[in-house]
Structure formats: structure tokens, C-alpha cells
Amino acid sequence: MTAHGGGKHSKAVHSGHRAAEHHGAVSVPIYQCSTFAFPSAEEGAARFSGESKGLIYTRLGNPTIAALETCVAELEGGCGAVGAATGMGAVSTVLLTFLGAGSHLVGTHPLYGPSRGLVDRHLSRFGVSASWVGAADLEGMRAAVRPETKLIYVETPANPTLDLVDLAGAAEIARAAGVPLVVDNTFAGPHLQRPLAWGADVVLHSMTKSLNGHADVVAGIVVAREPATLARLRETAMTFGITMDPHQAWLVLRGIRTLGMRVERAQENARALAAWLERHPAVEWLRYPGLPSHPQHELAQRQMDGPGSMIAFELKGGVEAGRRVMNAVRLVTLAVSLGGVESLIEHPASMTHKGVAAEEQLRQGITPGLVRLSVGCEDLEDLRADLEQALAQA
């Protein structure tokens, strides 16, 4: 047990902060500076050579950012972490670290639209190829591995269909291939799922989502299991300038202090809403890992501490019915993003996954009428009443 205890709530409140190192400040201060003074020319040289761990320049390291990196690494069970300016900055850090000309990636679908686009439309220009398999298809993942494969990249629960990847199975495939397994853990977050414990090598997050939880900052982070991997990731982030700024880090640290309470409250609401929506006469189908109707419900119970607060569903009236509902909500907010204290609703096919070709959307299970609901921390009865009046217009 660490000095702040071993429980998830205790870690969220205390990890990364040592008051004695900050003049007794109970909250980590914002070290809002670009550069740090050296006490001597010799010390400056030692820091640049790596002989001293002293601070140099905020792009290379900053006490506020370091506190956040330590906090999330402890929450995920990693050896350390690298903060990034955005969630896509975290994705870019990983892909730029492990992939190069002639290399091959095995990834699962569906995937956050820009993550897939980064590989297919941009890294492909530099000689990177990819094979995409269904999130639940471990045999397809195994068969897709080639001699030139350098990385297996998965997202679970998947955005937006909430398909799951068997993390232990994927880790076994990655080990057999001698390549790292990277997991985008944004939808679940470390309070509900810790992929490193299931054999993953790297975990990444858009901290814009549940880690921050207040829709007031964008940020990303990459957590590594081993120090050698962490060093490679950090070098990439620093060289490409993907690193974050101190004020970003401070805002996310503040958000993480209430992570468990927010996640559990939102999840409690989502459980109730999902069960209610599944029975609603206007709903054609619904996908939520916490319900027995989810085809991977057993896997969710095995590798997650809870099913989370994301719900995917389609109305019987299809696209037009979904549009009417999204335009009719009053308490729920029509906006992209997820994992915040406020409930959000959006249409993946025309919004978050618009960059994915229509035929590919269908192959991934992103139907034209799919609606994605991120359940927040409002009063359950208020949320249900709002959705009921909106569904009445569908």
C-alpha cells in the first residue's frame, strides 16, 4: 500500500501529490513557466546530458504535469505516464513511437473516427499499413498478424457500439507476436478498467472525458507498463511537441479528485436508463455492457469493475426518429464528447464518425440510426422525464 492507501478513491484524491514538495500546498500548484533556472552552468550541462533530473523547460517536464502523470500512472498501475495536449495527441504519440515505413498495425473496429483516420489517411502516406478486425474477433486478430506487424491497437469498450475486446486474449496474441498491445481506455477509464493488469503494454486516454469530467479542458495521456517503453513514448512526445501545458494538467488533476464519485453516480444512472430504454416501445435495439442482452455481458463482468455510463441505441423510426429525439431533449445536451457530469447525446454516423465511409460504418456496426448517449450525474428522474418527452416525438 502506498502512503495514500491502495483504494481507487484514495488514489484519485491523493496520487501524484506530495505536499512537502510544494511548500505544504494541499493542491498541486500551477507552475506556469516556460523555463527553469540552473544554479550553475555545470548543473545546466548535467541536466541536458541526463546526469541530473533537474528541470529544464516545460515541454520537457514540469512539476504540475509530472504530478498528473504520476497520478494517472498509479490509477492505471503503470510505471509512469506522458501527458499530451489532446486525446489525439496521446494517440499520435503511440503511433509515431511504434510505427514507421513498412510497418503494419493490427487494430480493432469500431474505433474513434479520428484515430482510424490518422492511420488510414495520414500514416499510410509514409508507408504504414493496417488490418482492421472486429473488436470481438480474437481469431481474426491472430490471423491478421504479419511478420512486419509492429503494434496491436484496440479500444474497449469501442466507440460508439460498445463492443468489447477480450484484453487477456489480445495480450496473449501480442506476446506471441512479440509486439506491444496498446489499449484506448477512454470509455471505461481506470476506475472501471485497468488494461495493464490484463497484459497490455500501453494504455492511453483522452483525459477530456471522465478523468477531467467537467467539459472545460482537452488533454490526453499515455501510460506504460515498462520504463523502457515509457522512455520511447516520452521522447516522441517531446520531439514532436505533443506535450501538455501546466494549466491543463492542473485542471485535470482537480477533476480526478472526484473521479470515482462522478463515474459511479453516472454509471448508476446509466444502468437504470439502459434498462428502461431497452423496454421502451420506441427503441428498436439497445447496447449496454451492464445488461444481459449485451452479447459480451459476461466479458464485461470479468474484465471491468462496472459497465460505465455509455449507451448506444436505435429508434424504430431510424435516422429521422433519432434526429427528432436529439432536437427535442432539454436537460440532456446535444453535443459530442462523453464522460462528464452532464449528459450528452449525439449521432455518430454524421458527427464523431463522419470521416468513416458509409459502407465501412455499416461493416463496423455503426448504423445510420445509432444514437450515442453519455449519461451524466443529473437526477435520474429528471433524465428519464427528459428522454420520455423527447421519445414521444419520435
N, C-alpha and C positions, 0 to 999 in steps of 0.2 A: 504494500500500500504506500502511495506517495504521501507527502506531508499534508496534502489537501484531501486525502481519502480516496477510495477506489470506486465510489459510486458515480454513475453517469451525471447526476445532478451536481454533485460536489465538484467533479471535474469541470463541468461547464461554467461554474461560478468562479473557480479558483485557478484553473490551469493557465500556465503562461505568465502568471504574475507573482513576483516576489517583491513585496512592499519595501523591504530593506534596500533593494537595488534602486529604488526610485524615491529616496528620501522619505520613506514611510507612506507615500501616497497609496490610498486604498484602491483607486482606479489607476490603471496604467496611464501615465501622461502621454500627450501627443508631442513627440519630438519632431516639431515642424521645422526641419532644417535640411538643406541640401548636402552640406558637407560638415566634416568634423575635424577639429584642430588636432594637430600632433604635438605632443610635448617636446619633441626633438626631431631633428632630421633623421637621426638613426631609427627612432621609433616609426616614423613615416615609412622609411625603407623597409623595415621589418614587417609592417602591415601589408605592404604591396607584395612582398615576397612570400607571404603566408606564414612567416615565423611568429607573428603576433596576431592575435584575434581581435585587436582593437578596431574601432570603426573608422571608415574612410569617407564614404559617400552613400547617400540614401539609396541610390539604385543598387548598391552592393550590399546594403544592410543598414538597419535602423532599429533602435530598441523597441519602438511601438510595433513595428511589423514583426520583429522577432518574437515578441510576446504572443501575437496572434498565431504565428507559425507553430510555436511550441504548444499552444492551447489546442489547435486542431489536430496536431500530430498525436497528442495524448488522447484526445477523444477517439481517434481512429486506431490507436495502437501502433503507430509508426515510429520510425527513428527520428523523423524531422519532416519539415514541410517547406514549400516555397510559395509565397504569396504572389498572386498575379493581379494585373489591373482589372481583368474581367474574367467571367467564366470561360469565354472563348480564348482568353489569354492562357488559362490553365490547359485547355485542350491543345492549343498551339505549342505550348511548352513541351508537352508529352510527345506529340507527333514529330516535332522538329528534333527532339532528342534521340528518338529511336529509329526514325526513317530517313533514308537517303536514296539517291539514284539507284534504281534496280531493285529496291527492297519492296516487300509485299506485306500488306496488312490483312488480317482476318478480323472482320468486325461483325457485330450483330445488328439486325434491324428489327423494329424501327429504332431510329436514333434521332437525337435532337437535330433538326434540319441543318443548321449551320455547321455542326460537327461533321456530318456526312458530306456537306458541300465543300468543306475545307479539303477533304481527301479527294473527292471525285473531280472537282473543278480547279483546284489550285495545286495541290501536291502532285497530281497527275502530270502537270506541266513539267515537273522536274524528275520524272521517271519513277514515280511511286505508283504501284498498282494495288488493288484491293479486291477481296472477295467478301461478299456480304451474305450472311446466313440468318435464318430466323432465330430469335432470342432463345427459343426453347429447343433448338435443334443441335444438340451436342454432337451427334454423329456427323451432321453437316459441317460443323466447326472442325471436327477432327479431319474430315476428308478434304477440307479447304486448305489445310496447311501444306506449304510447299518448301523446298529447300531454301528459297530466298525469303521466306516469311520471317519478319523481324519483330512482330508485335501482334498480340490478340487484344482487341479493344471491345469492351462490352458496356452496356448501360442497363442497369436493373434497379427498380422497375423501369421499363422502357417508356420513353416519351413518344406518343401520347397514349399508347394502347394498354400500358401497364402489364405487358408480357414480362416474364421473369427469366433471368439466366441462372442456371444452377452453378453457383460460384465454385463449389468444390469440384464439380465436374470440369468446368472451364479451366480451373487451376491445374488439374491433372493433365489436361491436353497441352497447356502451355509448358508445363515442366517437361513433358515428353518431347516437345518440340524444341526445348531449350530457349524459349523466348519469354519475355515478360507478359504477364496478364495485367492490363490496365482496366480499372472499373470506374465509370462515371457514377458516383453515388449520390448525385444531386437530389433525386426524387425521395430517397429514403433518409439520407443524412446519417451521421454517426450515432445519433440517439436511437435509431431503429435498425441500423445495419452497419457492420464493420467488415468489409470485404477482405482486409488483410488477415483477419482471423480464419478465413476460409481458403487462404492460399494465394490471394492476389499479391502482386508486387508493388503496384502503384494505385492510389485512389485519387480521384480529382473531384472537385466541386465547383459549381457556380455558387459562391457564397452570397450572391444576391438573393438567393432563395431562403431556405429555412435557417441557415446558420446566422444570417443577419436578421431576416424576418420582418423588416419594417418598411420595405419598399423605398428606402432612402439612400441606397448606395449600390453600386455594381462592383463586384470583386470576384476573384477566383483563387483556388489554392490546389496544390498538388502535394500529396503525402506519399512518402516512400517507406518501404519496409527496411531496406538496407542502406547504410551510409554511402556506399559507392554509387548506387543509383541516385541518391539524393544529390550528390556532388555533380553528377552529369546534368540533372534537371536544373540545378541552380545555375550552372554555367550557361546553359541555354537561355534561361530567363534573363540573366544579367546581360548577356551579349546582345540579345535581340531587344532589350529594353522593355520586357513584358512585366517587370516588377511593379508593385503597387506603391501607393503613397501613404504616409503616416496617418493622415486623417481618415482615409478609407479604413485602414486597419483598426483604428480606434473605434469607429462606428460599428464594425463587425464584432469586435471584442465586446462592446456594450450589448449588442444583440444576443451573442452567445450565452450571456449570463442567464437569460430566461429561455434558453433553447428547449429544455425538457418540458417546462410548463406549457410553452406555446405548442410544441409538437403534440403533446399528449392531449391538450384541450382540442386542437384542431382534429386530431385523429378520432377522438370521442364523437365529435360532431359528424365526421365523415362516416363512421360506422353506422350511425343512426340514419343519416341521409341516404346512404347507399342502399340500406335495407328497405327504406321507404320508397325510394325511386324505383328500385327493381320491381316493386309490386304495382307501381303507378300505371294506370291504363294507357297513358300517353307514351310510355317508354317501350321501345322495340327491344333493346338489349342494353345491358349494363355490365361493366367490368370493374371489379374492385377486389384486390387481393384478400381482403378480410372476409369475403363471402364464400361459402362453399361452392357457389356457381362458378367462381373463377377456376379455370382449368388447372392452374398451378397453386391452388389454395394450400395444399399440403407442403409444397416447397416454401411458400411464404411463411408458413408457421415454423418451418425448420430453420431457415436462414435469416429471418427477420425477427426483431423484437416487437413488431407491430406492423400493420398493413399500411400505415401512413394516411395522408389526407387528400390524395388524388383520386378522382373518379372519372371514368370515361363512359359515355353512354350515347345512344342514338334514339331519336324520337321516331314514332311511327310515321310521321309526316315527312321524314327525311330532312334534306337541307333546308327547305323553306320553313319547316316547323322549328328547326334549331335556330334559324335566324330570328324568327318571331320571339322565341324564348329569350335569346340573348338581348334583343332590343327591349324586352319587357321587364327585365329584372330591375329592382330598385335598390335593394340592400347589397346584393351581390354586384360586383363591379365588372364591367365588360373591359377586360384588359388581359394582355399576356403576362407571363411570369407566374410564380407559384410559391408556396411555402411561407407566405406572410400571414400576419394577423388578420388581414382582410380576405374575404372570399372573392375569387376571381373566376370568370368564365370566358372561354374563347373557342374559336373554330380552327382547329389545326390545319385542315386542308387549305384554307385561304389565308392563314395567318402564320403561325410558327413553322409550318412545314410547306409553305407556299413554294419554296425553292425546290421541292422534290416533285418530279414529273408525275402527272396524274396516274399513269399506269403503274408507276413504282409505288405511289401511295397505296393503291389498292393491293399490290403484292405484299405490302407491309402491314396490311390490316387497317390502314388509315382511310376509312370510308368517307365519302363526301358529307355524310350527315353526322359524323362523330363530333361530339361536344366534350371539351375537357373542362372539368370543374376542380379548382383548387379550393378546398374547404378551409375556412379560417376560424377565428376564435370568437365569433359573434355568438349571441344566444341561439341555441338550436331552434327554438320555436320561431324566432324571427326569420331565420334562414329558410325553414320549411314553409312558412307562410309566404315568403317572397317567391320561392320556387313554385309553390302551388298556384299563386295568381299568374305567374308567367306561363306555367304549363297550360293553364286554362285557355291561353291564347294560341296554343299550338294546335 
